[in-house]
């Protein structure tokens, strides 16, 4: 088990500093190293599995842009192999991230002795993103306040995967609130949960899973089989933190429970709907609904039954609830420390 002050110090460092731009420019971010491990596996194994026989399975049909774009041309054996190698890629990323954190923690404790927990907190600090989320969402509200829709679209485009070029003011505001809600789990609650449970190795193992899900855990043809293990493992890793996060947002916002229980399962993800439904209920808003990806509109169900016409004021209120939710996580970490 991790020494509990590690979590509190890591939260404090993240809230105060985030991951400074000057530090990022010099050393990058640990997630970037994890992403490179995943990218190597994807390049070596995703397309290569299909290349020798893809055209045998697609005779009489137009060739795919690349073998990786054509899972519908796979035989069942090829699909299983691709899933297996996607799982190997995921395990390699987890072993790299968690193993490096574990070795670093052991070295610090062996070298520094009792005060080592302060240095260990530095290992956990980059894995939390309270400050980064706040810093990315605030400019969206500011741009909308100044009537600069183009700047607001550009700012929200940095944190969402949907098409943003045609979003109106309400669409930009909803996208910002939805991303903030979902990221409360992925970027704060879940990393903290695994830090408290398994120490820095647990946090960075989770970050490897979440990064793999972001990069390859998609339903598009290229990744449908190869990213299967990443997507399912991310679902498992976020199951409890998502439900905890949804409850904390309701407490932080003073309501939203009815929408949380009713709409949390309307999301395609088994986890993201919990924090989105909680924030929709707190704000009295409707989130999700139809949205465009790569030029194609996806008719997603609405979450919440309030206003769909959101604006800068709603983003700022969502940020206030988010900050209160983070403070509740601090209290939770402190309670665990006290209990131990």
Rosetta blueprint (number, residue, H / E / L):
1 X L
2 X L
3 X L
4 X L
5 X H
6 X H
7 X H
8 X H
9 X H
10 X H
11 X H
12 X H
13 X H
14 X H
15 X H
16 X H
17 X H
18 X L
19 X L
20 X L
21 X H
22 X H
23 X H
24 X H
25 X H
26 X H
27 X H
28 X L
29 X L
30 X H
31 X H
32 X H
33 X H
34 X H
35 X H
36 X H
37 X H
38 X H
39 X H
40 X H
41 X H
42 X H
43 X H
44 X H
45 X H
46 X H
47 X L
48 X H
49 X H
50 X H
51 X H
52 X L
53 X L
54 X H
55 X H
56 X H
57 X H
58 X L
59 X L
60 X L
61 X L
62 X L
63 X L
64 X L
65 X L
66 X L
67 X H
68 X H
69 X H
70 X L
71 X H
72 X H
73 X H
74 X L
75 X L
76 X H
77 X H
78 X H
79 X H
80 X H
81 X H
82 X H
83 X H
84 X H
85 X H
86 X H
87 X H
88 X H
89 X H
90 X H
91 X H
92 X H
93 X H
94 X H
95 X H
96 X H
97 X H
98 X H
99 X H
100 X H
101 X H
102 X H
103 X H
104 X H
105 X H
106 X H
107 X H
108 X H
109 X H
110 X H
111 X H
112 X H
113 X H
114 X H
115 X H
116 X H
117 X H
118 X H
119 X H
120 X H
121 X H
122 X H
123 X H
124 X H
125 X H
126 X L
127 X L
128 X L
129 X L
130 X H
131 X H
132 X H
133 X H
134 X H
135 X H
136 X H
137 X H
138 X H
139 X H
140 X H
141 X H
142 X H
143 X H
144 X H
145 X H
146 X L
147 X L
148 X L
149 X H
150 X H
151 X H
152 X H
153 X H
154 X H
155 X H
156 X H
157 X H
158 X L
159 X L
160 X L
161 X L
162 X L
163 X L
164 X L
165 X L
166 X L
167 X L
168 X L
169 X H
170 X H
171 X H
172 X H
173 X H
174 X H
175 X H
176 X H
177 X H
178 X H
179 X H
180 X H
181 X H
182 X H
183 X H
184 X H
185 X H
186 X H
187 X H
188 X H
189 X H
190 X H
191 X H
192 X H
193 X H
194 X H
195 X H
196 X H
197 X H
198 X H
199 X H
200 X H
201 X H
202 X H
203 X H
204 X H
205 X H
206 X H
207 X H
208 X H
209 X H
210 X H
211 X H
212 X H
213 X H
214 X H
215 X H
216 X H
217 X L
218 X L
219 X L
220 X L
221 X L
222 X L
223 X L
224 X L
225 X L
226 X L
227 X L
228 X H
229 X H
230 X H
231 X H
232 X H
233 X H
234 X H
235 X H
236 X H
237 X H
238 X H
239 X H
240 X H
241 X H
242 X H
243 X H
244 X H
245 X H
246 X H
247 X H
248 X H
249 X H
250 X H
251 X H
252 X H
253 X H
254 X L
255 X L
256 X L
257 X H
258 X H
259 X H
260 X H
261 X H
262 X H
263 X H
264 X L
265 X L
266 X L
267 X L
268 X L
269 X L
270 X L
271 X L
272 X H
273 X H
274 X H
275 X H
276 X H
277 X H
278 X H
279 X H
280 X H
281 X H
282 X H
283 X H
284 X L
285 X E
286 X L
287 X E
288 X E
289 X L
290 X L
291 X E
292 X E
293 X E
294 X L
295 X L
296 X E
297 X E
298 X E
299 X L
300 X L
301 X L
302 X E
303 X E
304 X L
305 X L
306 X L
307 X E
308 X L
309 X L
310 X L
311 X L
312 X H
313 X H
314 X H
315 X H
316 X H
317 X H
318 X H
319 X H
320 X H
321 X H
322 X H
323 X H
324 X H
325 X H
326 X H
327 X H
328 X H
329 X H
330 X H
331 X H
332 X H
333 X H
334 X H
335 X H
336 X H
337 X H
338 X H
339 X H
340 X L
